[in-house]
Amino acid sequence: MKILDKYILTSYLKIFFSFFFILMFIFLIQIIWVFIDDLAGKEIDFEIIFKFLLFYSPKLLPLVIPLTVLLASIMTFGNLSEQYELAAIKSSGMSLFRSMRGIVVFNLILSVGMFFIANTLIPFAEFKSYNLRKNLAKLKPALAITEGVFNDINLMNIKVGRKYGPNNTLLEDVIIHKNNFNSKNTLVIKAESGELISRETDEILQLILKNGKRYQEIESTKPNSKQFVPHTYVSFEKYIMNIDLRDFNNVDFDEEKYSNTYRMQSVSQLKFSIDSLSNKLDFRYENFGKNFYTRTGISNFQNNIRMDNKNKGKVLFTSYRNHLNDYPKDIQVSIINAALNVIKGQKQVLINQKNTFFIKEKIINLHKSNLFDKYALALTSIILFFVGAPIGAIIRKGGFGLPMVVSLILFLSYHFIGTFSRNSAEDGSLDPLIASWLPNLIMLPLGLYLIWRASLDKSIFNFDKITYPINVFINKILSFRKA
């Protein structure tokens, strides 16, 4: 490697690692702010907090690495151009692309490393952090209740509309589903308001509910009986529930029993999951189509027969189009009404099943997006370098001013395009493959165009060609008025 290549690469690496650690620190602070409710007030050891941040750090790399590459490339070549070092390099006969050779090799190695990180380290970190969050939620269930969603506490699922008051112990719109030892939901409680009462020395969490209703199914002694299931229905003004916290206070933070989310899977596991889920969904489509066609009763019309008075003794098949002619008018009306009711019922079945299939397809799309993201992330570093380096050479500014603004604008554009495309891929509006590669497909031509403009020592856009016809037109108008 030539001395010039070492100089450019060293300048780039100094800026790269400086910004990498600064950005990692900023994003870690943001993570602490997001999960402050999971960490604050639970008397958690520093070791657990350190593990929490350590397990979340790898998941920040898809954001930190691209932004670091963009910043480092713009600032490196901006400094070289501002100090006329890049002009001296070009005057010696070395092209702009040739001066990038050392940094290109580094970013290619970084791209390979990012693929292995996305394929192994990030799934492992997701597995660890997800299980740790579940265990943290068990430590103090009073703080683990989140507004608007169902929260698992022992055998109960609790949902509250709003938390307020001192220490957020007052609740509104409380819904409780309680399961038995067979994981069957047999008890449902709904109350207008509630209050959580707990003491640090007590292992019982008291939940006081007010103005509500309680519904409970009574399990039959004959599990296979087809009789109606007996139940109780009670309205109450005040209802007190005691929740045993002994299992929550004895939390094993090393417990790891959640391992089935798509973010925890590698490339080979994702391919297997996608294939398995797709086959199951195809089977569900086929099975539902057959069952739905059978339930409509259309096939029964093909088997209907009637005796023709003119041809007694002969059996003639009738079409479903002429089937009503075999009945009187009053019976025809009842048949039509019954058919309309069947159609309405089948329409509702289709709507419900459509929602079910949509959820299944969304899960498959999430697996596919996560799979393709691993490959797209690997090339992000080299593509964003091809965007940042020529911009730095064109703007001819180093330091933290203009390069910082330009890099943030480009990165936010890249990030928002990726976010919108992945959201579109979830509901099937966009193919997951295209959604994952769309930001790179937009940035790559932009980078090649910028390299071409920077090699010719031209600005990003030739504004003179745009403004010249406008100036000529304005000058003609002014000269015409003067005349």
C-alpha positions, 0 to 999 in steps of 0.5 A: 500500500502506498503512503498516500493510501495509508494517509487517506485510510488513516484519516478515514478510520480516525473519524470512523471510530470516533463517530462510531463510539459517539453515536453508540453512546447517543443511541444507548442513552436513547434506549435507556430513555425508551425503556426507563419504565422497565428499569426505574423503581425496580431495585435492579442491580447494575449488572442487570442494567449492564446486561440489558444495554449489552444485549441491545447494543448489537441491534443498534448497529444497523443504524449506527454503522451506515450513519458512521460510514456516511459521516466519515466519508463526507468529512474525510474527503471534505477535509481533503478537498478543503485543504486542496490535498485532493486537488494535489492528488488529482494533479499527480495523475491519481483519479478520485476513485483510485484514491478511494481504494484503501477505504473501499477495501475496508468497507468491503470487509465491513460489509462482510462483517455486517452480514455475519453480525446480522446473521448471528450476533443480532439474533442472539442479542434479540434472544437475550434481550427479549427474555431479559425484558420478560423477566424484568416485567415480572419483577414488579407487576404493578409497574409492568402494567402498560396502558392499552395492551394485555399484560401477563401477571401469573395466570391473568391478562390485565388491560387498563385504559389509563393509569394515573394518580400517585405512582400510577396506581389508579386505573380506568377501564380494567379488563381481566382474563383469568386462565385456569391450570389448563390455560383455559379462559374461564373468568372475565372481569370488567370494571370502570375503575380500579386501584393497585395497593402494595407494600414493599414488605408484603408479597401480596398485590391487592387490586380493588375494582369498582363498578364492574361485572364478573363472568365465570364459566363453571367447568362441567364434570363431563368434559365431552358433554354437549350440554350448555356450559353453566356459568355465573354472572355477577355485578359488583360495586367493589371487588378485591383481588389478591395477587400472589407476588412470590413467584415474581419476587423470585425472578431468575434473570437467566431464564430463557424460554422465549425463542420463537420470534423471527428476529431471533432467527438466522438465514437458514432458520428463516428460510425453513420458517418461511417454507413451513409457514407458506406450506401451512398457509397454502394448505389452509387456503385449499382446505378453506376453499373446499369447506366453504364451497361445500357449506354454500350448498351449491353442489347439492343443486347438481343432485336435485331431481324431479319427476316430469308429468309429461314423462312419468317414470323418467328422471330428469336433472334440473339446473339450479337456475330452474330449481325455483319453478318446482315450488309454489310462490310462497315457498319460493319467497322462503327459499330466497330469504333462506338463501339470502341469510346463508349468503350473509352468513357466508359473507361474514365468514369470508370477512373473518377468514380474510382477517385471519389470512391477513395475519398469517401472510403478515407473519410470513412477510415479516420473516421474508423482510428480516431475511432480505434485510440481512443481505441488504444491510451487508451492502449498505456500508459500501453503497453509502460510502460511494454516496458520501465520499463524492459529496465531501469532494464536491462541497469541499467542507470538513469539520462538523458544520455542513458535512454533518447537515448533509449526512443527516439529511441523506441518512434520514432519507435512506432510513425513512425510505427503508421504514416506509418500504418495510411497512408496505411489505408487511401488509403485502402492498410491496414485495418484501424483496423489493422493500428490503433492497429499495433504499440501496437501489435508490442510493447506488445510482445516486452514488455512481452519479456523484462519483462521476460529477466529482471526478469531473470537478463539477457541482452536484447539479449544473444550476447555470443550465437551469437558470440561464433560460429563465434569466434570458426570458426575464431580460427580454421582458425588461428590455421590452418594457423599457422600449 
